[in-house]
Amino acid sequence: MSDAAGRAVLSIDVELFDQTPAYRSAEGTTDQQGIGLHGLEWFWETLVERDASTTCFVVSSLVERYPDHVEALADAGFEIASHTHSHQLLSDLDADERREELASSRERLESLTGQSVTGFRAPVFDITDDHFDLLAETGYGYDSSVVASRAIPGWYGGEYDLETPAPATAVDPDAPAGLAELPASVMPGLRLPLTGTWLRFFGPRYTALGMRLLARRGITPVLYVHPWELVGLPKVEGVPARVYYHTGEWMREALRYILDQPFDFVTARSVLEGALPDGTDQNRPADGQRKG
C-alpha cells in the first residue's frame, strides 16, 4: 500500500439527538437529555484503547451544555473542528447568520480546548454559494462538507465528483486561495456514502470493502459517524424509521469491525498535510497541538 492507502479518517460529527434535523422537525419530543453523550464516551474510549486518532467536528453549543465532554476529546489528543454553533442548515440562514455560526463556533471551541480550530464540516453537507468566502473570513483552513455522492432524493448528492484532498478552488473556482477541501468518501462505482446512514443500511462489510477499493487507488478513506447513532434512541413521533435502524449496540459492533481493518486511523488535518500544493492551508498546527 502507498502511504495514503494505509491511513483512514473515522471522523465524528459531535451532535446530539435533539440537534438533528429529524428530531427538530418531528411532531413529538422527548424529555431525555444528552442523548448521544454515552456514545461519544464509548467512541473516544475505544479509539484511545486502540491508539487511534480522529477529528471531532463539534457543534459548539455543547461547550455550554457539556464542556467536560468536549474538553475530554481535546485531552485525548483528537483534532477539534467545527460543525457550526447550533447545527442549523446553513442554507436556511442569511449570510450574517451563517458568518456568526462559523465565527462563534470556532471562537468557543478554541477558548475551551486551547486548540487551534481550522477544520469545518457543514450540517448535512449543506453549503451555500458564499461558503468558502465565509470560511476564509472566519479563519478556517479547510472544509470537509463535500461528498461525491450520486443524487439521493430528499437528501443530498449529485453536485460534486471530488474524491481526494484538493484546494477549495476544485469545488468553487472563486474560492479564496489557501483553503483546502477534504471530501467524505463514497463507494467507488456505486457512489453512495460509505458511512453515516449508509453504514447502518448496508453493514460494516460494505464500508470495509469501499475502504479497500479506495486504498487500491491511493485514496485515503474519509468516514463519519454521529454519537447518537451509538446509543439506544427514544421513540419520538415523526422521527423517520431510518434514523432508528441499526443504532446502539449494532452500530458499536460495526465500528469495532471497521477499526479492526488494516488502516491507521488518523485526523483529517494529518491527511491534508503534504497532500496539497504549497500555499494551501499552510497554518495548520500539528495534531493535538494547543495554542499558547
C-alpha positions in Angstrom: 0.0 0.0 0.0 1.0 3.6 -0.5 1.3 5.9 2.5 -2.1 7.4 1.7 -3.7 3.9 1.3 -2.5 2.9 4.8 -4.5 5.6 6.6 -8.2 6.3 7.1 -10.2 9.0 8.8 -13.0 7.9 11.1 -14.4 11.3 12.0 -17.3 12.1 14.3 -19.8 14.8 13.9 -20.4 15.7 17.6 -24.1 16.5 17.7 -26.8 15.1 20.0 -30.1 13.5 19.0 -32.1 16.7 19.9 -29.8 18.7 17.5 -30.6 16.5 14.4 -32.9 17.9 11.7 -35.0 14.7 12.0 -35.8 15.5 15.7 -36.2 19.2 15.2 -38.9 18.7 12.5 -40.7 15.9 14.4 -44.1 16.4 16.0 -43.1 14.6 19.2 -40.4 15.3 21.7 -38.6 13.5 24.5 -37.7 14.6 28.0 -34.4 12.7 27.9 -31.3 14.9 28.0 -27.9 14.4 26.4 -28.9 11.6 24.1 -25.6 10.6 22.5 -23.2 11.5 25.2 -22.7 7.9 26.2 -22.0 7.1 22.6 -19.4 9.8 22.5 -17.7 8.5 25.6 -17.7 5.0 24.1 -16.2 6.3 20.9 -13.3 8.2 22.4 -12.5 5.4 24.9 -12.5 2.8 22.1 -10.1 4.9 20.0 -7.8 5.6 22.9 -7.7 1.9 23.7 -6.7 1.2 20.1 -4.1 4.0 19.9 -6.2 5.6 17.1 -7.0 9.2 16.5 -9.8 11.2 14.9 -11.2 14.6 14.0 -14.2 15.7 16.0 -16.5 18.2 14.2 -18.2 19.7 17.2 -21.4 21.6 17.5 -20.1 24.4 19.7 -23.4 24.9 21.7 -22.2 21.8 23.5 -19.5 23.9 25.0 -22.1 25.5 27.3 -24.1 22.3 27.8 -21.4 19.7 28.2 -18.0 21.3 28.4 -16.3 18.4 30.1 -17.2 16.1 27.2 -15.8 18.5 24.6 -12.6 19.1 26.6 -12.1 15.3 27.0 -11.9 15.0 23.3 -9.1 17.5 23.1 -7.4 16.0 26.1 -7.4 12.6 24.3 -5.3 14.3 21.6 -8.0 14.3 19.0 -8.3 17.2 16.5 -11.2 19.6 17.3 -13.0 21.1 14.3 -16.3 22.9 13.9 -19.8 21.6 13.0 -21.3 25.1 13.4 -22.7 26.6 16.7 -26.3 25.4 16.6 -26.4 22.7 13.8 -28.9 24.6 11.7 -28.8 24.1 8.0 -26.7 26.9 6.6 -29.0 27.4 3.6 -31.8 28.3 6.0 -29.8 31.2 7.3 -28.9 34.6 5.8 -25.3 35.5 5.2 -24.8 37.3 8.5 -26.3 34.4 10.4 -24.0 31.9 8.6 -21.0 34.0 9.4 -21.9 34.1 13.1 -22.4 30.3 13.1 -18.9 29.8 11.8 -17.2 32.5 13.8 -18.8 31.9 17.2 -18.3 28.1 16.9 -14.5 28.5 16.2 -14.1 31.0 19.0 -15.9 28.9 21.6 -14.1 25.7 20.7 -10.7 27.4 20.8 -11.5 29.1 24.1 -12.5 25.8 25.8 -9.9 23.4 24.3 -6.9 25.6 23.7 -6.6 24.0 20.2 -6.3 26.0 17.0 -9.6 25.1 15.2 -9.0 25.1 11.4 -11.4 22.5 10.1 -15.1 22.8 9.3 -18.0 20.5 8.3 -21.5 21.8 7.4 -24.5 20.0 8.9 -25.9 17.5 6.3 -23.2 18.7 3.8 -25.4 21.7 3.2 -23.3 24.6 1.8 -24.1 27.8 0.0 -22.5 29.9 -2.7 -20.7 32.1 -0.1 -19.4 29.1 1.9 -15.7 29.3 1.2 -15.7 33.1 1.4 -17.2 32.9 4.9 -14.7 30.1 5.9 -11.8 32.4 4.9 -13.3 35.4 6.7 -13.8 33.5 9.9 -10.3 32.0 10.0 -10.7 28.4 8.9 -8.1 26.5 6.9 -10.0 23.6 5.5 -13.5 22.3 4.8 -15.0 18.7 4.8 -18.5 19.5 3.6 -18.4 17.9 0.1 -19.4 14.3 -0.7 -19.1 13.0 -4.3 -22.4 11.0 -3.9 -24.9 10.4 -6.6 -28.1 12.4 -6.1 -30.2 10.9 -3.3 -33.8 12.3 -3.5 -34.7 14.3 -0.4 -31.1 14.2 1.0 -28.1 15.5 -1.0 -25.7 14.5 -3.8 -25.2 14.9 -7.5 -23.3 18.2 -7.3 -19.6 17.1 -6.9 -17.2 14.5 -8.1 -14.2 15.4 -5.9 -12.8 12.3 -4.1 -9.3 13.4 -2.9 -7.9 16.3 -0.9 -7.7 19.4 -3.1 -7.6 23.2 -2.9 -11.1 24.6 -2.4 -10.9 26.0 -5.9 -11.5 22.5 -7.2 -15.0 22.8 -5.7 -15.6 26.5 -6.4 -13.2 28.3 -8.8 -13.9 31.5 -6.9 -12.9 30.2 -3.5 -10.2 32.2 -1.7 -6.7 30.9 -2.1 -5.3 28.9 0.8 -8.4 27.0 1.7 -8.5 23.2 1.3 -11.3 20.6 0.8 -11.3 17.1 2.2 -14.3 15.3 0.8 -16.1 12.5 2.6 -15.8 9.1 0.8 -18.2 7.2 -1.4 -18.2 3.7 -2.7 -16.4 3.5 -6.0 -18.8 2.9 -8.8 -21.9 2.9 -6.7 -21.2 6.4 -5.5 -23.1 6.2 -2.2 -21.5 7.3 1.0 -19.5 4.7 3.0 -20.7 5.8 6.4 -23.5 7.7 8.2 -26.9 6.1 7.4 -25.3 4.0 4.6 -23.2 2.1 7.0 -26.3 1.2 9.0 -28.2 0.3 5.8 -25.6 -1.8 4.2 -23.4 -3.1 7.1 -19.7 -2.8 8.0 -18.5 -5.1 5.3 -19.8 -2.7 2.7 -17.8 0.1 4.3 -14.7 -2.1 4.7 -14.9 -3.1 1.0 -15.2 0.6 0.0 -12.2 1.4 2.1 -10.1 -1.3 0.4 -11.2 -0.2 -3.0 -10.2 3.4 -2.3 -6.9 2.3 -0.8 -6.0 0.5 -4.0 -6.5 3.8 -5.8 -4.2 5.6 -3.3 -7.2 7.4 -1.8 -7.5 7.8 2.0 -11.0 6.9 3.1 -12.8 9.7 5.0 -15.6 8.3 7.1 -18.1 9.9 9.5 -20.4 8.8 12.4 -22.6 10.5 15.0 -22.6 9.9 18.7 -26.4 9.4 18.8 -26.0 6.5 16.4 -24.1 4.7 19.1 -26.9 4.6 21.7 -30.5 3.4 22.1 -32.8 6.2 20.9 -36.2 7.0 22.5 -39.2 6.7 20.1 -40.3 10.1 19.1 -43.4 10.7 16.9 -42.4 11.9 13.5 -38.8 10.8 13.5 -38.3 8.6 10.4 -37.7 4.9 11.0 -34.4 5.1 9.1 -33.0 7.1 12.0 -33.5 4.2 14.4 -32.3 1.5 12.1 -29.2 -0.3 13.5 -28.4 2.2 16.1 -27.0 1.4 19.5 -25.0 -1.8 20.1 -25.3 -2.9 16.4 -23.5 0.3 15.4 -20.9 -0.1 18.1 -20.1 -3.6 16.8 -19.9 -2.2 13.2 -17.4 0.4 14.3 -15.3 -2.2 16.1 -15.3 -4.2 12.8 -14.1 -1.1 10.8 -11.4 -0.3 13.4 -10.2 -3.9 13.0 -9.4 -3.2 9.3 -5.7 -2.8 8.4 -5.6 1.0 8.4 -4.1 3.6 10.7 -6.9 5.9 11.9 -5.7 9.5 11.8 -7.0 13.0 11.9 -8.4 14.9 8.9 -5.7 17.5 9.3 -2.9 15.0 9.0 -4.3 13.7 5.7 -4.2 17.2 4.3 -0.6 17.8 5.4 1.7 17.3 2.4 -1.2 16.4 0.1 -1.7 19.9 -1.3 0.3 22.4 -3.2 2.4 24.9 -1.3 0.3 27.9 -0.1 -2.8 25.8 0.6 -3.8 25.8 4.3 -0.2 26.1 5.5 -1.0 27.3 9.0 -2.3 24.0 10.5 -0.7 23.1 13.8 0.3 19.5 14.5 -2.3 17.1 15.7 -3.4 17.8 19.3 -1.2 20.9 19.4 -2.5 23.6 21.8 -2.3 27.3 21.4 -0.2 29.5 23.6 
